[in-house]
Amino acid sequence: MDIYQRALRPLLFNVLKTDPEVAHNQSLGLLEKIDQSRRSPAGKWLVDQCRNSFVYADPRLSQTLWGLNFPNPMGLAAGFDKNGQGAGLWSDLGFGFAEMGTVTAQGQPGNPKPRLFRLPEDQAALNRMGFNNGGSEQLQKRLENHPHTVNKTWNYPLGINLGKSKVTPLEDAAADYQLSFERLKALGDYFVINVSSPNTPGLRSLQATDELAKILDALQTANVQRKPLVVKIAPDLADEDVLAVVNLAQQFELSGLIATNTTIRRDALTVQTLEATGNPIANEPGGISGAPVRQRSTEVIRLIYEATGGQLPIIGVGGIFTAEDAWEKITAGATLVQVYTGWIYEGPWMVKRILQGLAERLESKNLVTISEAIGIDTAVALK
C-alpha cells in the first residue's frame, strides 16, 4: 500500500467526496503546470521526483512496433488527457506511451453534468462525457508549440484518438475524421479511429463495416506518411461483428486494433443504484469502464489474435489493475496495454508495480523479452 491508497484516495472518495470530473480536471491542471515549469529549478526537481518515484526501466520490457520504440508496454488510454495538457509528462509518470483525445474536428462541451461517476464496489467508473474537448485545431497548436516538439525531444510514442463531432451528421463522419487527421498527422506517432464510444448519438453504428469502410478509405487516402492507423472497438460487439471489423482492418491495411472501449452492459455490476443521482444504474446512460470490462476485453483480444494468427497488433485495455491483469491480456495476444480507471483507483505507483510484476513473470517463465509473452496462452490453447 502507498500513500495514495492509504490516505489520498480515501480522502477524495470517502471524506471529501470530490466530484470525479472536478478532481480529474484539477489533476490535469497540476500536471500541465509541472510540465510547463520543468525548465525552472523547482519544476526540474518535481519532474526528477516523478521519475524517481514512478519510472521503472527494464530493457526486457521494451519493444519496437510500427517502427516506434515503446520503452514499456504500459500506456495511458484515451479519455484521460483529451487536450494534451499533460502530454510532456506522461513518460515521467512511468508510461511507455500515451494517447491524447478523444479529439473531434470541432471543439465541444460534451454532455450535461454530472457525467462521470465512481462505482467503488465494482472497481469501475460510469462516464457519459460525450467527447468534451477543445477540438483538433486547439490540440494541434498545443502540440506544435510544446517544447518537446520544438526541440524534438519526445521520448515515448504519442497516440492521438480521433472521434466524430456531435454536430456532424453520420453521413459526413468520414470528412469529420479526415479534417482532424489532416491537422494532427504530423504530430502523432499513431492514430486511433474511435467509433465505439457509447456517448455520442449514433457513433457505434459507424462500426458497421460499410460505414467504417468510408472512414478508413478517407483516412488512408490522406495518410501519405503512412502513420499507423488503428480502430478502437466496443466490447459489446458480437464475435461475428468483431471478426467483420478484423477483416476490414486487414482489407485497409490498418496497423492494429484496440480492444476494447467501455461497455453499455450493466449485468456484471454489484451497484444497483447510482448514489449521485438516486436512479437505478440500469437507467443511467453511459459506458462502464474498469473491472467489469476485464473479462470481455480479454476475450476479444484472444478472438482477434486467433483470427489473425497474431499478425495484427492489439492494444488491450479494460480492467487492468495489477500485473496479473496486464499479463493476462499480453499472453492472450495484446502487444501493448492501456490503463485509465485502474490508474484512478490504484494511484500513480500502479504503473511501476505492474512493470515490476511483468519483469518477474518473464523471469519465472524463462522468457527474455516481453515480446515473447505475446499470445503464448492463446497459442497454447490453439494447439
C-alpha positions in Angstrom: 0.0 0.0 0.0 1.2 3.5 -0.8 0.3 7.0 0.4 -2.3 7.3 -2.4 -4.2 4.2 -1.4 -3.7 4.7 2.4 -4.6 8.4 2.5 -5.3 10.4 -0.6 -7.9 8.1 -2.3 -10.0 7.6 0.9 -9.9 11.3 1.5 -11.0 12.2 -2.0 -13.5 9.3 -2.4 -15.0 8.9 1.0 -14.4 12.0 3.1 -14.4 15.0 0.7 -16.4 13.0 -1.9 -14.8 15.1 -4.5 -16.7 15.3 -7.8 -14.8 12.9 -10.1 -14.7 15.3 -13.0 -13.5 18.2 -10.8 -10.8 16.1 -9.3 -9.8 14.9 -12.8 -9.5 18.5 -14.2 -7.6 19.6 -11.1 -5.1 16.8 -11.6 -4.6 17.6 -15.3 -4.1 21.3 -14.4 -1.4 20.3 -11.9 0.3 18.1 -14.4 0.2 20.9 -17.0 1.8 23.3 -14.6 4.6 20.9 -13.7 5.2 20.3 -17.4 5.3 24.0 -18.2 7.7 24.7 -15.3 10.1 21.8 -16.0 12.9 24.1 -17.0 12.8 26.1 -13.8 14.8 24.7 -10.8 11.6 23.9 -8.9 10.0 22.3 -12.0 13.1 20.3 -12.8 13.1 19.0 -9.2 9.5 18.0 -9.4 10.0 16.1 -12.7 13.0 14.4 -11.2 11.0 13.3 -8.2 8.3 11.9 -10.5 10.9 9.9 -12.5 12.5 8.6 -9.3 9.1 7.6 -7.8 7.2 6.2 -10.8 9.5 5.1 -13.6 10.7 1.5 -13.9 13.1 0.9 -16.7 13.9 -2.6 -17.8 15.1 -3.3 -21.4 13.3 -6.6 -21.4 10.0 -4.7 -21.4 10.8 -2.5 -24.4 9.8 -3.4 -27.9 9.6 -1.9 -31.4 6.2 -1.7 -33.1 5.3 0.2 -36.2 8.9 1.4 -36.3 8.4 3.1 -32.9 10.2 2.3 -29.7 8.0 1.6 -26.8 10.1 1.7 -23.6 7.5 -0.5 -21.9 4.0 -1.9 -22.8 2.0 0.2 -20.3 0.1 3.1 -21.9 -2.3 5.8 -20.9 -5.7 5.2 -22.5 -7.6 7.9 -24.4 -10.1 9.9 -22.4 -7.8 10.9 -19.6 -5.9 13.7 -21.4 -8.2 14.8 -24.2 -6.5 18.1 -24.9 -2.9 17.1 -24.4 -2.4 19.1 -21.2 0.0 16.6 -19.7 1.5 15.3 -22.9 5.0 16.2 -22.0 4.9 14.5 -18.6 3.4 11.0 -19.1 6.7 9.3 -19.6 7.9 10.8 -16.3 5.0 9.1 -14.6 6.2 5.7 -15.9 4.1 5.2 -19.1 5.7 3.7 -22.2 3.3 5.6 -24.4 0.2 7.8 -24.1 -2.9 8.5 -26.2 -4.3 12.0 -26.4 -8.0 12.6 -27.1 -10.6 11.7 -28.0 -10.4 14.8 -30.1 -13.0 16.0 -32.6 -12.8 18.3 -35.5 -14.9 20.9 -33.7 -14.5 21.8 -30.1 -17.5 20.8 -28.0 -18.6 20.9 -24.4 -19.8 17.3 -24.1 -22.9 16.1 -22.4 -24.6 17.8 -19.4 -23.1 17.4 -16.0 -22.8 15.4 -13.8 -21.3 12.9 -16.3 -18.6 11.0 -14.5 -19.2 8.7 -11.6 -17.2 6.3 -9.5 -18.5 2.8 -8.7 -16.1 1.7 -5.9 -17.9 -1.5 -5.1 -17.2 -2.7 -8.7 -13.8 -1.0 -9.1 -15.5 0.8 -12.0 -16.5 4.1 -13.4 -19.5 5.3 -15.4 -18.9 8.1 -17.8 -21.1 9.8 -20.3 -18.7 12.7 -21.1 -19.6 12.9 -24.8 -16.2 13.7 -26.3 -15.8 17.0 -24.4 -12.6 18.6 -25.9 -11.2 21.8 -27.3 -11.1 20.5 -30.9 -8.4 19.2 -33.1 -7.2 22.7 -34.0 -6.5 23.5 -30.4 -4.7 20.3 -29.9 -2.6 20.9 -33.0 -1.5 24.3 -31.7 -0.7 22.9 -28.2 1.4 20.1 -29.6 3.1 22.2 -32.2 4.2 24.7 -29.5 5.2 22.1 -27.0 9.0 22.3 -26.2 9.3 18.5 -26.9 8.0 19.1 -30.4 10.2 22.2 -31.0 13.3 20.5 -29.6 12.4 17.1 -31.0 12.7 15.5 -27.5 9.7 13.3 -27.3 10.9 10.1 -25.6 7.8 8.0 -26.0 5.2 7.3 -28.8 2.3 9.7 -28.7 -1.0 8.5 -29.9 -4.0 10.6 -30.9 -7.5 9.3 -30.7 -10.0 10.7 -33.2 -13.8 11.0 -32.8 -16.7 12.4 -34.6 -18.1 15.9 -33.7 -21.5 15.6 -32.3 -23.0 18.2 -34.7 -21.6 16.4 -37.7 -24.3 14.2 -39.4 -23.3 10.5 -39.5 -23.2 10.6 -43.3 -20.4 13.2 -43.1 -18.4 11.3 -40.5 -15.6 10.4 -42.8 -14.8 14.1 -43.7 -15.0 15.0 -40.0 -12.4 12.4 -39.0 -10.3 13.3 -42.0 -10.2 17.0 -41.0 -8.8 16.2 -37.6 -6.3 13.8 -39.1 -5.1 16.3 -41.6 -4.5 18.8 -38.7 -2.6 16.4 -36.5 -1.0 13.8 -38.8 2.5 15.4 -38.4 2.2 15.4 -34.6 1.0 12.0 -33.6 3.0 8.8 -33.9 -0.1 6.7 -34.3 -3.8 7.4 -34.7 -6.9 5.7 -33.4 -10.3 5.8 -35.1 -12.8 5.8 -32.2 -16.2 4.6 -33.5 -17.1 2.7 -30.2 -17.9 5.3 -27.6 -21.5 5.0 -26.4 -21.8 8.7 -25.5 -22.1 10.3 -29.0 -25.5 9.5 -30.6 -25.2 7.0 -33.4 -21.5 6.7 -33.2 -21.4 3.0 -32.6 -23.3 2.5 -35.8 -20.1 3.5 -37.6 -18.6 0.1 -36.5 -20.8 -1.4 -39.2 -18.4 -2.4 -42.0 -20.0 -0.3 -44.8 -19.9 2.8 -42.6 -16.4 2.1 -41.2 -15.0 1.5 -44.7 -15.9 5.0 -45.7 -13.9 6.4 -42.8 -10.9 4.2 -43.3 -10.8 4.9 -47.0 -10.8 8.7 -46.4 -8.1 8.4 -43.7 -5.8 6.1 -45.7 -6.2 8.4 -48.7 -4.9 11.3 -46.6 -2.3 9.1 -44.9 0.6 9.8 -47.3 3.1 9.5 -44.4 1.7 6.0 -43.7 1.2 6.7 -40.0 -0.1 3.7 -38.1 -3.9 3.7 -38.0 -5.9 1.5 -35.6 -9.5 1.1 -34.8 -10.9 1.0 -31.2 -13.9 -1.4 -30.9 -16.6 -1.9 -28.3 -16.7 -4.9 -26.0 -20.4 -5.2 -26.8 -19.9 -6.4 -30.4 -20.9 -10.0 -31.1 -18.0 -12.2 -32.0 -19.0 -12.3 -35.7 -19.1 -8.5 -35.8 -15.6 -8.3 -34.2 -14.4 -10.6 -36.9 -16.0 -8.4 -39.6 -14.0 -5.4 -38.3 -10.9 -7.6 -38.3 -11.5 -8.4 -42.0 -12.0 -4.7 -42.7 -8.8 -3.8 -40.9 -6.9 -6.2 -43.0 -8.5 -5.0 -46.2 -7.5 -1.4 -45.5 -4.1 -2.4 -44.2 -4.6 -1.0 -40.7 -1.8 -1.3 -38.2 -3.9 -2.8 -35.4 -7.0 -2.8 -33.2 -7.7 -1.6 -29.7 -9.8 -3.9 -27.6 -11.9 -2.5 -26.0 -13.8 0.6 -25.2 -16.4 0.9 -22.4 -19.4 -1.3 -22.2 -23.1 -0.4 -22.0 -23.9 -3.7 -20.2 -24.9 -3.5 -16.5 -25.4 -7.2 -15.7 -22.0 -7.6 -14.1 -22.4 -4.8 -11.6 -22.8 -5.1 -7.9 -24.1 -1.5 -7.7 -27.8 -1.3 -8.4 -28.4 2.4 -7.6 -26.2 5.3 -8.6 -25.6 7.2 -5.4 -25.1 10.6 -7.0 -28.5 10.5 -8.7 -30.5 8.0 -6.8 -31.5 6.3 -10.1 -31.2 2.6 -10.9 -27.9 2.0 -12.6 -29.7 0.3 -15.4 -31.4 3.5 -16.3 -28.3 5.6 -16.3 -26.8 6.2 -19.8 -23.0 6.0 -20.4 -20.2 3.5 -20.6 -18.8 1.3 -17.8 -15.0 1.0 -17.5 -12.8 -0.8 -15.1 -13.0 -4.3 -13.6 -16.4 -5.2 -15.2 -14.9 -4.9 -18.7 -11.8 -7.1 -17.9 -13.0 -10.5 -18.9 -14.8 -9.4 -22.2 -11.9 -7.3 -23.3 -9.5 -10.2 -22.9 -12.0 -12.5 -24.8 -12.0 -10.0 -27.7 -8.2 -9.9 -27.6 -8.0 -13.6 -27.8 -10.5 -13.8 -30.6 -8.6 -11.2 -32.7 -5.3 -13.0 -32.1 -6.7 -16.3 -33.1 -8.4 -14.9 -36.2 -5.2 -13.2 -37.4 -2.7 -15.7 -36.3 -1.1 -13.0 -34.2 -0.3 -10.9 -37.3 -2.5 -7.9 -36.4 -1.1 -6.0 -33.3 -3.6 -5.5 -30.5 -3.6 -2.8 -27.7 -5.5 -4.3 -24.8 -7.5 -2.1 -22.4 -10.2 -2.8 -19.9 -9.9 -3.7 -16.2 -6.2 -3.6 -15.7 -5.3 -3.0 -12.0 -2.5 -5.4 -11.4 0.5 -7.1 -13.1 -1.6 -10.3 -13.4 -4.3 -8.3 -15.3 -1.8 -6.9 -17.7 0.0 -10.3 -18.1 -3.4 -12.0 -18.9 -4.0 -9.6 -21.7 -0.5 -9.8 -23.1 -0.5 -13.6 -23.0 -3.9 -13.6 -24.6 -2.5 -11.7 -27.6 -2.0 -8.0 -26.7 1.2 -6.4 -27.8 0.6 -3.3 -25.6 -1.9 -2.5 -22.9 -3.5 0.7 -21.6 -5.0 1.9 -18.3 -7.3 4.6 -17.2 -9.8 3.6 -14.5 -7.3 1.3 -12.8 -4.9 4.2 -12.5 -7.5 6.3 -10.8 -8.2 3.6 -8.2 -4.6 2.3 -7.7 -2.8 5.6 -8.0 0.4 6.8 -9.7 2.6 4.0 -8.3 0.5 1.4 -10.2 2.4 1.5 -13.4 5.7 0.9 -11.7 4.2 -2.0 -9.7 2.8 -3.6 -12.9 6.0 -3.3 -14.8 8.0 -4.9 -11.9 5.4 -7.7 -11.9 5.7 -8.2 -15.6 9.5 -8.4 -15.3 9.1 -11.0 -12.5 6.8 -13.1 -14.7 9.3 -13.0 -17.5 11.9 -14.5 -15.2 9.5 -17.1 -13.8 8.6 -18.2 -17.4 12.3 -18.1 -18.6 11.4 -15.5 -21.2 13.9 -13.0 -22.4 11.6 -10.1 -23.6 8.0 -9.1 -23.2 7.5 -9.7 -26.9 8.0 -13.4 -26.3 5.0 -13.4 -24.0 2.5 -12.0 -26.5 -0.2 -14.6 -27.2 1.5 -17.5 -25.6 -1.6 -18.7 -23.7 -3.8 -18.3 -26.8 -1.2 -20.1 -28.9 -1.0 -23.0 -26.4 -4.8 -23.2 -26.5 -4.8 -23.5 -30.3 -2.5 -26.5 -30.3 
